[in-house]
Amino acid sequence: MANTNVAFGLRPVGVNGQGANTTGATEYRIAAGNTNAIYQGSPVIPLSTGFIDIVGAAAGGTVSLLGVFWGCEYVSSTTGKTVWSNYWPGSGADSNHPVKAYVYDNPNQTFVIAADASLTNEATARGHVFANANFATATSGSSTTGISSAKLGVSTIATTAALHLRIIGIQDDVDNQDFTAAGIPVIVRLNNSFNAPNGSIAAGTVSTTGV
């Protein structure tokens, strides 16, 4: 039976270790003139200007990932009223007010993401745990739902440490357990997180293959 999962980007599911998990998001800022849409579940990067943007938007896409975007708050340039949205549409903000973005930025945060292709069978999928992977895509999404269309690129799975995602498990899900089809929920964490001790805003720190 085909899996029911569609693309939804990265969804927070927990943290590594045995500590309490608040799955809290940190407030950052998006430049009011930023025309790049940022969808809920999209990986984002820090900019040298003090703002954030969607992955791949600066330095050739080689900046370490800050975390995962989960929504924003801004004042509409049309109505003058506050807008709460699960995605940044790339326009519509009054530049006299900040665009507040909420990001899951804990380097120990774990996420679930749908695989973009078959993982062959459960044994093969299990063999990918502790390997690394890139996104099949990470910059697109739906302007209707505001949800990211990012998926894990199965063809990119390798031991290469510079890839964006570390696979740490397969989520149990009765509606998504057909390993011969796309959509298996894979549990991951972000490699080379900007907030981790080895994080860096310098260009060249993270591979961008597949993004």
N, C-alpha and C positions, 0 to 999 in steps of 0.2 A: 504494500500500500504506500502510495506517495506521501511524503511528509507535508504537513500543513504549514510549515514555516515559510514565510516570505522574508525578503530583506528588511531588517529593522536596525541595522547598525550594531553598536555595542550597547548592551544593557547591563548595568551594575548588578552583581549577584552576591558579592561578599568581599572579604579581604583575606589575604594569606594569614595563616597562623590561627591562634586560639583567642585572640583579643576580641573585645566587643566591636561589632560592626555597625557604625552609625550611617554608613553610606552617605555621608554628608557632602554637599557640593560647596565649592568656594566661589565667591563673587569676583569676577574680573570685568574688564570693559572691552567693548567693541567700538571701534571708531565709527561715528555716526555716518561718515561718508563711505564706509566699506560697502562695496557693491557685491561682494561674494556671499551667496546664500550659505548659511550654516545650519545644518539639520540636527534635530535631536538624535543622539547616538553617533555623531560624527567626531572623529579625532580632531583636536585643535592644537595649534602651536602658539608659543609666545613670540611676540615681535619686539624688536629693539626700541620701538616707540612706547612700549608699556601697554599696548593693546594685545588682543588675541585675534587669530584668524584661523580659517579652516586649513587643514594639512595641505601642503603643496603650494601655499599662497606666497611663500617668501623663500629666498635663498635656494631656489631650485628644488624646494620640497625636502631639503636635507636637515631641517631643524628638528631637534628632539620633540617628542609629543608631550604637551602639557597635561592632557587628559581628554575627557569625553564631554562634549557639549550637551547640556540637558534642557536649556531654555533661556529666555531672556526677558528683560523688562525695559521698555523705553516709552517716551512720550511721542505720540503721533504728530507728525508735522501737519496733518490735515485737520484733525479734530482737537488737538491740544490735550487729549486725554491719555492716561497711562494705558499701555498695551502690555499684556502678559502673553507670551507666545512660546510654544515649544520649539520654534525655529526662528532664526534671523533671516528675513526675506531679502536682505540686501538693499533696502531703501525704506523710506517712510518715517524716519526718526527726525525729531526736532533737534537740530545740532546744538541748541542751547541747554540740552539736558543729556545726561550720560545714558549710554546704552549698557545696561548691566547684564552680564552673562553669567550663567551658573555652570560650573565645570566640575565633574568628578575627577579630582587631580591627585588623589592619594596614590603614590607609586605602588602600594600594596593592594590597590583595588583590583578585584577580579570582575570580569565581564563575560557575558555569553554573546556569541555571534553565530549566525547561520553559515554553514559551509556552502560554497557556491556550486559544488559538484558532488558526485558520488564519492564516498570514502571506501567503496568496494564491499567491505563487510566489517563486523564489529572488531574482529581481531586486527585487521589492518588499521582501523581507526585508533584502537588502543595502542598500537605501535607508534602512532604519531605523538602520543603524550610525551612531553618534554622536548619536542622539536619546536621549531620556529616557523612562522609563516608571515606573509604579507596580506594586505587587503586585495580582494579582486577589484574593488573600487572603494573610494573613501570620500569622494567629494560631491556625490550626487544624492538626490532624495526627492521627496514628493512635496510640492507646494500646497497640496490639498491637506495632507495629514501632518506635514512638517517632519516626517520621520526619514532618517537616513536610509539609503539603499545599500550601505556597505555590507559586504560579506567577506568571509575568509576565503582567500584564493587557495583552493586545494592544490593546484599545480605548483604553488610556490613553496609548499612545505619542504623544509630542509633543516640541516643543523646550523646553517649560517646565523651567527649571533646578531648580525646587523638588521635582520628582518624585524618588522614592527611588533609582531605578536609572539608571545610564548604560550604554547598550548599546555595547559595543566590538567585538563580533564574533558570528559564528555558528559553533558547534562542528561540525566534520566528524564525522559519525556515520552509518555505513552502515545502522544500524537505525532511524534517526530523520532521514530526509531528504525526507519528504513535506511540502512546504510548504503543501499544500492542507488539511492536517490539524493538529490541536493536537499539541503535544509537541516541536516543534523546539527543540533545546538552544541557548539564547542566552547568550552570554558577557557578563557585566556587572560593574560595580563599584558600590560604594555612593556615592551623592551625599551631600554634607553629612555625611560621617563625623565622629563626635565627636572622633576622634583626629587629624583633619586640621587644618591651621592655621586654617580657618574654622569648625571644629566648635564647637557651643555646646549647653549643657544648657538654655538658655532656651526657654520655650514660644514657638511660632510660627516656629521655624527651618525646619521641614520640612512640606511638604504631607502630608496623611493620606488624600487621596482614594483609594479602592479598598482601604484597609487595614482 
